[in-house]
Amino acid sequence: MAYVKVKRRKLTFAERTYVAPIAKGMVTTLKHMLQLGGTERVTMEYPEQKWKLPDRYRGAPVLVKDAAGREKCVSCSMCEYVCPPRAISIIPGEIDGPVEKAPKVFDIDMLRCIFCGYCEEVCPEEAIFMSEEYELCGQTRAEMVFPKDKLYAMGEKFGRDGRTKDPVKKYDRLVSEAAAQGLDLTK
């Protein structure tokens, strides 16, 4: 194997001490500090100013209720099954009434959640949505496991602004489809 030697030129004294690049950087810093030369401020004053989020932004997942204030989640566990990092854990609750049931426990570990949106896509009842919430903080790992009541509170802040396509009742659509087929689900 042959090696090629590359001859490099000798650096001048100014190049060896980095005086010119440091001076150039200091001039740029002074321009930004004094806002000279038509430069606009690029630093955002974070707590007072917030980012304008894109339309399809996927933040923290939240649970929503229907217009009557009932839980839309029927604890089918499809979101738990499809979650890649296994951040969702559901314990089904008792059946309430003839058809409806709700989860006894619905937890999302936000430290594990990758905000992929699969849970929203797979939910047959449209009970879970990706909100625009991106400010999640906690002092311990346990604080970052969001229980059902916290997810519903975040969902109330998220609101029902047209994203929830079936805000009336969970089974009205199914009952009307069954009636069209001649079936009676009320028995």
SENUSE-758488 format. One record per residue (C-alpha): residue in one letter; y, x, z. Coordinates in steps of 0.05 Angstrom, whole numbers, plus 5000, padded with zeros to 4 digits. Layout:
BEGIN
(tornu A; (Y; X; Z))
...
This chain:
BEGIN
(tornu M; (5000; 5000; 5000))
(tornu A; (5067; 5029; 4980))
(tornu Y; (5129; 5019; 5022))
(tornu V; (5198; 5013; 4993))
(tornu K; (5255; 5045; 5030))
(tornu V; (5321; 5009; 5024))
(tornu K; (5383; 5050; 5033))
(tornu R; (5436; 5014; 5074))
(tornu R; (5508; 5033; 5074))
(tornu K; (5539; 5060; 5137))
(tornu L; (5580; 5010; 5177))
(tornu T; (5653; 5024; 5190))
(tornu F; (5681; 5029; 5261))
(tornu A; (5710; 4959; 5258))
(tornu E; (5644; 4931; 5233))
(tornu R; (5606; 4965; 5289))
(tornu T; (5652; 4937; 5344))
(tornu Y; (5653; 4866; 5315))
(tornu V; (5729; 4862; 5325))
(tornu A; (5743; 4824; 5260))
(tornu P; (5691; 4769; 5270))
(tornu I; (5711; 4759; 5343))
(tornu A; (5785; 4754; 5324))
(tornu K; (5768; 4704; 5268))
(tornu G; (5728; 4662; 5318))
(tornu M; (5785; 4663; 5369))
(tornu V; (5835; 4639; 5316))
(tornu T; (5788; 4581; 5298))
(tornu T; (5781; 4564; 5372))
(tornu L; (5857; 4565; 5382))
(tornu K; (5866; 4519; 5322))
(tornu H; (5818; 4469; 5351))
(tornu M; (5848; 4474; 5421))
(tornu L; (5919; 4463; 5396))
(tornu Q; (5898; 4417; 5339))
(tornu L; (5935; 4459; 5288))
(tornu G; (5920; 4458; 5214))
(tornu G; (5905; 4384; 5209))
(tornu T; (5838; 4388; 5245))
(tornu E; (5813; 4323; 5275))
(tornu R; (5783; 4320; 5344))
(tornu V; (5707; 4317; 5338))
(tornu T; (5689; 4312; 5412))
(tornu M; (5676; 4242; 5436))
(tornu E; (5698; 4222; 5505))
(tornu Y; (5629; 4195; 5522))
(tornu P; (5633; 4145; 5579))
(tornu E; (5695; 4112; 5550))
(tornu Q; (5676; 4119; 5476))
(tornu K; (5607; 4100; 5451))
(tornu W; (5572; 4114; 5385))
(tornu K; (5573; 4060; 5332))
(tornu L; (5499; 4049; 5322))
(tornu P; (5468; 4037; 5253))
(tornu D; (5444; 3966; 5238))
(tornu R; (5370; 3984; 5241))
(tornu Y; (5375; 4027; 5304))
(tornu R; (5313; 4024; 5349))
(tornu G; (5330; 4033; 5422))
(tornu A; (5290; 4014; 5483))
(tornu P; (5240; 3957; 5477))
(tornu V; (5258; 3893; 5515))
(tornu L; (5225; 3826; 5528))
(tornu V; (5259; 3760; 5510))
(tornu K; (5250; 3689; 5533))
(tornu D; (5253; 3625; 5492))
(tornu A; (5311; 3576; 5493))
(tornu A; (5279; 3538; 5551))
(tornu G; (5277; 3602; 5593))
(tornu R; (5202; 3611; 5589))
(tornu E; (5166; 3676; 5575))
(tornu K; (5148; 3683; 5502))
(tornu C; (5095; 3737; 5516))
(tornu V; (5025; 3708; 5519))
(tornu S; (4994; 3774; 5541))
(tornu C; (4952; 3783; 5478))
(tornu S; (4956; 3858; 5489))
(tornu M; (4967; 3874; 5416))
(tornu C; (5028; 3915; 5432))
(tornu E; (4988; 3954; 5484))
(tornu Y; (4933; 3966; 5433))
(tornu V; (4980; 3990; 5377))
(tornu C; (5025; 4034; 5420))
(tornu P; (5012; 4107; 5397))
(tornu P; (5030; 4142; 5464))
(tornu R; (4999; 4086; 5506))
(tornu A; (5065; 4071; 5541))
(tornu I; (5052; 3997; 5550))
(tornu S; (5005; 3968; 5602))
(tornu I; (4991; 3894; 5609))
(tornu I; (4950; 3855; 5659))
(tornu P; (4941; 3783; 5634))
(tornu G; (4960; 3727; 5682))
(tornu E; (4931; 3659; 5694))
(tornu I; (4934; 3605; 5642))
(tornu D; (4994; 3560; 5655))
(tornu G; (4984; 3490; 5628))
(tornu P; (4938; 3471; 5571))
(tornu V; (4952; 3531; 5525))
(tornu E; (5004; 3579; 5551))
(tornu K; (4992; 3642; 5591))
(tornu A; (5039; 3698; 5611))
(tornu P; (5027; 3769; 5634))
(tornu K; (5020; 3782; 5708))
(tornu V; (5041; 3855; 5697))
(tornu F; (5078; 3882; 5636))
(tornu D; (5101; 3954; 5645))
(tornu I; (5131; 4003; 5594))
(tornu D; (5134; 4076; 5612))
(tornu M; (5199; 4097; 5579))
(tornu L; (5182; 4171; 5588))
(tornu R; (5123; 4161; 5542))
(tornu C; (5154; 4111; 5494))
(tornu I; (5172; 4141; 5426))
(tornu F; (5214; 4081; 5403))
(tornu C; (5171; 4072; 5341))
(tornu G; (5177; 3996; 5339))
(tornu Y; (5103; 3982; 5328))
(tornu C; (5103; 3936; 5388))
(tornu E; (5158; 3894; 5356))
(tornu E; (5122; 3891; 5289))
(tornu V; (5055; 3870; 5317))
(tornu C; (5078; 3817; 5367))
(tornu P; (5054; 3749; 5342))
(tornu E; (5101; 3711; 5389))
(tornu E; (5164; 3753; 5375))
(tornu A; (5170; 3767; 5449))
(tornu I; (5186; 3841; 5446))
(tornu F; (5245; 3871; 5409))
(tornu M; (5276; 3940; 5400))
(tornu S; (5345; 3934; 5431))
(tornu E; (5406; 3977; 5420))
(tornu E; (5399; 4006; 5491))
(tornu Y; (5398; 4082; 5491))
(tornu E; (5425; 4098; 5560))
(tornu L; (5361; 4103; 5601))
(tornu C; (5362; 4145; 5664))
(tornu G; (5325; 4152; 5729))
(tornu Q; (5318; 4200; 5787))
(tornu T; (5241; 4198; 5789))
(tornu R; (5185; 4186; 5741))
(tornu A; (5169; 4120; 5776))
(tornu E; (5239; 4094; 5761))
(tornu M; (5226; 4104; 5687))
(tornu V; (5167; 4055; 5687))
(tornu F; (5203; 3990; 5671))
(tornu P; (5168; 3928; 5700))
(tornu K; (5169; 3859; 5669))
(tornu D; (5230; 3834; 5707))
(tornu K; (5273; 3894; 5686))
(tornu L; (5251; 3886; 5613))
(tornu Y; (5271; 3812; 5615))
(tornu A; (5338; 3831; 5646))
(tornu M; (5350; 3881; 5590))
(tornu G; (5329; 3826; 5541))
(tornu E; (5382; 3779; 5570))
(tornu K; (5434; 3832; 5558))
(tornu F; (5406; 3840; 5488))
(tornu G; (5415; 3766; 5477))
(tornu R; (5388; 3717; 5427))
(tornu D; (5434; 3732; 5369))
(tornu G; (5389; 3711; 5312))
(tornu R; (5340; 3767; 5320))
(tornu T; (5291; 3722; 5356))
(tornu K; (5268; 3678; 5299))
(tornu D; (5232; 3626; 5341))
(tornu P; (5278; 3613; 5401))
(tornu V; (5255; 3541; 5415))
(tornu K; (5183; 3538; 5439))
(tornu K; (5123; 3583; 5429))
(tornu Y; (5074; 3533; 5401))
(tornu D; (5117; 3482; 5365))
(tornu R; (5105; 3517; 5299))
(tornu L; (5029; 3520; 5312))
(tornu V; (5025; 3448; 5334))
(tornu S; (5063; 3424; 5272))
(tornu E; (5018; 3466; 5227))
(tornu A; (4956; 3438; 5262))
(tornu A; (4983; 3367; 5255))
(tornu A; (4993; 3379; 5180))
(tornu Q; (4919; 3397; 5177))
(tornu G; (4899; 3335; 5216))
(tornu L; (4883; 3371; 5282))
(tornu D; (4909; 3350; 5351))
(tornu L; (4922; 3409; 5399))
(tornu T; (4950; 3367; 5455))
(tornu K; (4882; 3347; 5481))
